[in-house]
Structures are given as C-alpha cells and as structure tokens.
Amino acid sequence: MSQRRLSTGKIATFFLGVLAVAVIGGFMAKDFMGRFAGAGTCAPEDGTFKRFEAVDARPEAPGAPILDAAGKQRRLAEWQGKGVVLNFWATWCAPCVKEMPQLDRLKALLATHGIDVLAVSEDREGIAVAKTFHEVNKLRDLAVMVDPKGDLLRAFKGRGLPTTVLIDKQGRHVATVTGAAEWDAPEVVGFLKGCLGG
C-alpha cells in the first residue's frame, strides 16, 4: 500500500517537474525572442506598405558617412540607443517629394518614443539643393542630410528611390521599405512605435 502511494507520489512529482520546466522554458524562449528576434513586432499588417522586406539576420548598420547641413560627416552609430527611420530621397523623385511632408510630421510624432527620422538626400548637387528644398517646402522638423555619392544607399543595397531603412536601438538593420508609403498614417505610426520604440 505504502509502495503504491510512494510510486504515485513520484509520478506526480515527475509530471509537476516536467510542467515547471516547460513553463519556465517557454518564458525564457519568449524573452529570448523578444530581445533578439523582435518577437514578431516588426511584422506589419498586410497593406501597411507596398513592399516591406524584413532582414532576418539584423546586421549592424553600415558605417558609410553622410553630411549634415554644415557639411560635417555623420555616421549612424551616433543614433545608437534610438530607433531610426532612415529615408533616402531626391528632389527629382516625384514619390519622394510627395512623402517628405509626411516624414516631417512623422519625426514629430515619434520624437517622444525614442525614434528619430532621418531623410537623406541623394541629389548629386549636395547640401545647397537639399537646403533649398527644405526651406521652400517649410520642413520644420527634418534635418538636412545628404549622401551625394550614394555610398550609404549602396551599403544598404538600395534599389531605387524612395528607399526607407528601419534601424533598431542596437543599431541593427531591421527592415527595408521600397517605394513610397503613407508615413504619418495611424497604422504606420503605430507599427513603427512597436517595431523600433521597444
């Protein structure tokens, strides 16, 4: 009788142990995925973007320099600790021009969520053209940034304009959006907060 009770007790203890390991393992796996794979938060709803390509390996963002309005070289490593929406555009690109006011509004909408928006001109004429565009179109929040030789765009393997790269707070390339998007639309803003603001 006592042997039967002992056996039943051992079996119950064994199953409780297995259950505990499974639960703890599940939480650890979830935490690991959350930290290192984004836990699916960087998967937009269908229709949010025309062409969205996630980067599974999440490599470190390239170090090719860009220039600010004063002609000073800047590198993406300076923004580490913030999520970054990095848009490549040009004044001769009609879809780019159309989305610039939206990107300007997006920068203001994301400022309190630890996410910055950088719009980098690919105009070969450089800083003067980008400055004039910003002034004429009254872009209040976006800083003037240029990549006149296209080095940074090529480093991201950009295939045309506009191209927008999403970079997480660790400075890793998360995804690329090819083509124009409604950057200040509520669903896009919400997605970016979830993807880059965590």
matplotlib code that plots the C-alpha trace (Angstrom):
import matplotlib.pyplot as plt

x = [0.0, 2.8, 4.8, 1.8, 1.4, 5.1, 5.0, 2.0, 3.8, 6.9, 4.9, 3.0, 6.3, 7.9, 5.0, 5.0, 8.7, 8.2, 5.4, 7.6, 10.5, 8.1, 6.6, 10.0, 11.4, 8.5, 9.1, 12.8, 12.2, 9.7, 12.2, 15.0, 12.8, 11.7, 15.3, 17.0, 14.3, 11.8, 9.1, 7.2, 6.6, 8.3, 5.8, 3.4, -0.2, -0.9, -1.4, 0.6, 3.5, 3.6, 7.0, 8.3, 11.4, 12.4, 16.1, 16.3, 20.0, 19.7, 23.3, 24.9, 24.1, 26.9, 29.4, 29.4, 29.2, 26.6, 26.8, 24.7, 23.7, 27.1, 29.0, 30.0, 30.4, 27.9, 27.5, 24.5, 26.4, 25.7, 22.0, 22.6, 20.1, 17.3, 15.2, 15.8, 13.6, 16.2, 14.7, 16.7, 15.1, 15.9, 14.3, 14.0, 12.0, 8.2, 7.1, 10.0, 8.9, 5.3, 6.2, 8.6, 5.9, 4.6, 8.1, 8.4, 5.2, 6.4, 9.5, 7.4, 5.0, 7.8, 10.1, 8.8, 9.1, 12.8, 12.7, 14.3, 13.6, 16.4, 15.7, 18.9, 19.1, 20.7, 20.9, 24.4, 24.4, 24.6, 23.7, 22.6, 19.8, 18.6, 18.6, 16.6, 14.0, 13.6, 13.1, 10.7, 8.6, 8.7, 10.0, 10.3, 11.5, 13.6, 17.3, 19.1, 21.2, 22.9, 24.6, 25.8, 27.9, 25.3, 27.7, 25.3, 22.4, 24.6, 25.8, 22.2, 21.8, 19.1, 17.4, 15.9, 14.2, 12.5, 14.0, 13.5, 15.6, 14.4, 17.2, 16.6, 18.0, 21.0, 22.0, 20.9, 19.2, 15.7, 13.8, 13.7, 10.6, 11.0, 8.7, 6.6, 4.4, 1.8, 4.3, 2.0, -0.9, -2.0, -1.3, 2.2, 3.0, 1.6, 3.7, 6.9, 6.4, 6.0, 8.9, 11.5, 10.4, 10.6]
y = [0.0, 2.4, 1.4, 2.3, 5.7, 6.3, 5.4, 7.7, 10.5, 10.0, 10.1, 13.2, 14.9, 13.9, 15.5, 18.6, 18.9, 18.5, 21.1, 23.6, 23.1, 23.6, 26.8, 28.3, 27.3, 28.9, 32.2, 32.1, 31.4, 34.3, 36.6, 35.5, 36.0, 39.4, 40.5, 39.1, 38.5, 41.2, 38.8, 39.5, 43.2, 44.1, 42.3, 44.9, 44.2, 43.4, 46.6, 48.8, 49.0, 48.2, 46.5, 45.5, 43.3, 42.1, 41.5, 38.2, 38.4, 42.0, 43.1, 46.2, 49.3, 50.3, 53.0, 55.0, 58.7, 61.2, 65.0, 67.4, 70.9, 72.2, 69.7, 67.7, 63.9, 61.9, 58.2, 56.1, 54.9, 58.3, 57.4, 54.1, 53.9, 55.3, 53.6, 55.2, 55.6, 56.3, 57.6, 58.0, 60.6, 63.1, 66.3, 64.8, 61.8, 62.7, 60.0, 61.1, 64.7, 63.7, 61.9, 64.5, 66.5, 63.2, 62.3, 65.7, 65.1, 61.5, 62.9, 65.0, 62.1, 59.7, 62.1, 61.1, 57.4, 57.2, 57.1, 59.6, 60.1, 61.0, 62.0, 61.7, 63.4, 61.5, 64.7, 64.9, 68.7, 68.2, 70.3, 73.5, 71.7, 69.9, 73.1, 75.0, 72.2, 72.2, 75.9, 76.1, 73.2, 74.5, 71.3, 72.2, 69.0, 67.1, 67.9, 68.5, 65.3, 64.4, 61.3, 62.9, 60.0, 57.4, 55.5, 54.8, 53.9, 51.4, 50.0, 49.2, 47.7, 50.2, 49.7, 53.0, 55.9, 56.3, 53.6, 53.6, 51.6, 50.7, 50.5, 49.3, 50.8, 48.5, 50.0, 46.9, 46.9, 45.5, 46.0, 47.9, 49.6, 50.1, 52.8, 55.4, 55.0, 57.0, 57.7, 59.7, 57.3, 55.9, 52.3, 53.1, 55.3, 52.5, 49.9, 52.0, 52.6, 48.8, 47.8, 50.4, 52.0, 49.0]
z = [0.0, 1.0, -2.0, -4.3, -2.6, -3.0, -6.7, -7.3, -5.4, -7.5, -10.7, -9.6, -8.7, -12.0, -14.0, -11.9, -12.6, -16.4, -16.3, -14.4, -16.9, -19.8, -18.3, -17.4, -20.8, -22.5, -20.7, -21.4, -25.1, -25.3, -23.6, -25.9, -29.0, -27.7, -27.1, -30.2, -32.9, -32.2, -31.1, -34.3, -33.5, -36.8, -39.0, -40.4, -41.2, -44.8, -46.8, -44.5, -47.0, -50.7, -50.4, -46.9, -46.6, -43.1, -42.5, -40.5, -39.6, -38.4, -39.3, -37.9, -39.9, -42.3, -41.3, -44.5, -43.7, -44.6, -44.4, -42.3, -43.2, -42.1, -44.2, -41.2, -41.6, -39.5, -39.0, -38.0, -34.9, -33.4, -33.2, -31.4, -28.5, -30.7, -33.3, -36.7, -39.8, -42.5, -45.7, -48.9, -51.3, -54.0, -55.3, -58.8, -57.5, -57.5, -55.0, -52.7, -52.8, -52.1, -48.9, -47.4, -45.6, -44.1, -42.9, -41.4, -39.4, -38.6, -36.9, -34.6, -33.9, -32.9, -31.0, -27.6, -28.4, -28.7, -32.5, -34.9, -38.6, -41.0, -44.6, -46.6, -50.0, -52.9, -55.0, -56.5, -56.2, -52.4, -49.5, -51.2, -53.2, -50.1, -48.0, -50.6, -50.8, -47.0, -46.9, -49.9, -48.5, -44.9, -43.4, -39.8, -38.1, -40.6, -40.5, -43.8, -44.6, -47.8, -49.3, -52.6, -53.7, -52.8, -50.5, -47.7, -50.0, -51.8, -48.4, -47.7, -51.2, -52.0, -55.4, -56.3, -54.6, -52.2, -50.0, -46.3, -43.8, -40.3, -37.7, -34.1, -30.9, -31.1, -34.5, -36.4, -39.8, -39.2, -42.5, -45.8, -47.2, -51.0, -52.6, -51.1, -48.0, -46.0, -43.3, -41.0, -41.3, -37.9, -38.8, -39.9, -36.9, -34.6, -36.4, -36.1, -32.4, -31.8, -34.1, -33.2, -29.9, -27.6]

ax = plt.figure().add_subplot(projection="3d")
ax.plot(x, y, z, "-o")
ax.set_aspect("equal")
plt.show()
